[in-house]
Amino acid sequence: MTNPTSAVNPSDESIAALRSRPDDDPIVMVNLLKYAEPGGRERYARYGTVAGREIAARGGRVLYSGNSLAGDHWDGVALVYYPRRAAWLDMQDSPAYQAAIADRTAGLAARLLYAFTRGAGPLPVTPPPLEDMQRNSDEEVFVVNLLRYHGDEGRASFFRYGEVAARLIQDLGGNVELSLAADQAMVSDDEWEHFVLVRYPSFEALQSMLASDEWQAANNAYREPGMAGTIAFPTR
């Protein structure tokens, strides 16, 4: 199920589809946020205060949240862990949570909401555990990557890119913090296959990698041919 991002709230059909899926794994809800103007951040913050309490009451927590540094369509990201799908679904039925949705609706101009699970991703690394992102310095940046491939050949091509990118990231002192497999679209214009969150020690370190001859060669040979779509932006 997909919905236009401008809807900002999942449809009844999307919620019913999630409810019908097996409830045997934790999920991470990836939220990409575009605030309404004026006053959208404030309205969304009011919603967030209530949502935070409701999430915690069900054993969930925010793994990471950050503001976009790219000045593009999205203003920020929030990655929210739930121990079971049932925890997220139960929250939807909470009167307190339902009352806060008006602030979320008014606070957002657009939203992407997608459920992911821990699983094998597009980089040759063991999927990291679902742990909170602890910042080591104010200079660090975390790059959000939503990925969709040109079928199996595109997936294989992107993996070859990942072999190069993973080594370059490590050489810079960075790390792949999350590598997640798609579970279900909740509010999205498109289907996505993987989500990856990468930590870099600084924005300058990220820029240096993207400017390097080795990254450029891997990008041209493997990444771009393999991708059918992507959303990627740095956050802090």
N, C-alpha and C positions, 0 to 999 in steps of 0.2 A: 504494500500500500504506500502510495506517495501523495503528498499534499503540496500545494504551492507554499514556498517559504513565507509569502506575505500573509498566510493564514495564521501563523505563529502558534496555533494550538492544534494538537493532534485531533483527527476526526474520530467519531465513534467507531468507524470501521477499522482504523488503525489500532485503536485500543483493543477492540475485539480480536483482531488478528494476533496481537501480542499475547492476549489472554489464552489463545488456543495453542500457543507454542509450549513445548516441554519446559518445565520449570526446574531445571536441574543444574544450572550454572549461574554464577554471578553475571551481571551485565554492567556495562558502562554506557551511560547516556551521554553522547557527545552533543553539546549545545553550541552552535554558532549564533552569535547575537548581533543584531543591528538595532540600535536604540532609536526610538521616535524622538523627534524634536518638535517643540521644546519639552524638557522635563522628563524625557524617557528614562534616563539613568536613575532618577530619583524614584519614579514609579516602580521600576524593576527592582530597585534595592528594597522597597517595601515588600514586594512579593518575595524576594530572596530571604528576608528575615523569617518569614513564616515558613517558606519551603525548607530552609535550613533546619528548623526545629522538627519538621515533619520527616525529613530525610533521616536525621539522626535517630529519631524514635523508632525507625525501622531498620536500624543497623547500617545505614548508608553513610556516605560522606563525600565531600568534594575532594577529588584527587588533585585537581589543578584548575586554576582559573587565571586568566591573564588578558591584558588589553592588546589589541593589534598594534603593531609598529609600522604597518604597511600603508595605512591610510586608504585601504581599499574598501570593498563593499561591507566587510564585517568589522565590527567594533571590538569584539572579544570572543572568548571561548570559555566554557565551563565543562569540565569532565566530572561526572557524578557516578560514583560507585553504588550499586545496590547488591546485597547478598543473594537475592533471588529476583526473578521477574515479578513474583508475587508482591514483593515489597513496594516496587514502583506502582503496581496496579492498585494495591491497597491504599496508597497515598492519594490516588485519584478520587477515592470515595470518601476521603476525610472532609467533614464540613469546614474545618479551618482552612484546609488547602483549597477547597473549592471557592471559598470566599476571597482568597488572595489572587485567584486567576484574573480577576478584572484588572488588577494592577499590572500583571504580566502582559495582558493583552494591550493595555494602553501604553505600556512602556516600550514596546517593541514595534519597529517598522517591518522587520523581517526576522526569520528564525529558521535554522536547520536543526532538527532533532532526530538523532539516529541511534539505535541500540546496537552495541557491539559486545563481543565476548572475547576473552583471552584466547588466542590461538595463533597458529603459524601465520606469519606475515610475509611481506615482500622482501625482507632483508635477511641475510644469512646469519641471524642471531637467534638465540633462544628467547622465546617470548618472556619479557620481564614480568615479575610479579606485580599485582595490582596494588601498588603502594603510593602513598601521598608523595607529591613532588616537593622535596625540600630544597629551597634555593640556597646555593652556596655563596652567592654574591649578588649584589644589585646589578651587575653587568650581564649576568646570564640572560640568554633568550631561549625560548622554547618554540620550535617551529611545528605548526599544525599541518598535517598532510592527510587529506582525504583522497583516495585513489580508486580509479576504475580503469580496466585494461581492455585491450583489443583481444579478447578471448584468451585461449591457452597460450598462443604464440606471444601475445602481448605480455602475459604474466611471466613467461620465461624470459623475455627480453628485459623486463623491468628487474627481474631477479639478478640478471647479469650486471645491470647498473647498480643494484644494491650491494653486490660484492665489492665494487669499487667505492661506493659512497660510505659503506660501513667502516671501511678501513680509513678513509679520509676523515670521517667524523672522530674516530678514536685517536688518530694522529693529532687532531686539534685539541684533544682533551674533552671532547663531547661524548654523548652517550645516547643510545636509543632507550627512551624511558617507557614507552608504551608501544606495543605492536598488537593490534586488535583485528579480529575478523568480523565482518558485518553479520548482524543478526536480523534486524528489521528496520526499514524506514518508518519513521513516525511523522515527521514533517519535513519533506524534502522534494525538490523538483526532480531529482535524479536518484538512481540506484548507485550505491557505493560498495566497494569490496573490502577495502582495508582502511584502517586509521593508524597513523604512526605519529608519535610525538618525540621529537629529537631535541636534546639539550645541547646548546653550544655555550662555550665560556663567555662569549661576547658577540655583539652584532658584527664587529669587525672580523672576528674569526669566521663567522658564517659567510661574510662577503668575500673573504680571502679564498675560501673553498670554492665558492661559485665562480670566482675569477680564474681559478687554476686551470692549466691546460689539461690536466688529467680528468678533472670533473667535467670540463667542457666536452672532451672527447667521449666520455661515458654517457653524458647527457644526449649528445647528438646520435651516438651509435645505438643506444639501448633504451634510455628513458623516454625520449620523445616518440620513437616508433612504437613503444609498448603501451603508451597511455591513450585511453579513450577520453579521459577527463580527469581533472584534478582541482582541488582547492588547497592552496598552500599559502601560509603567511606566518611571519614571526610574531611572537607575543612576549610580553613581560608582565 
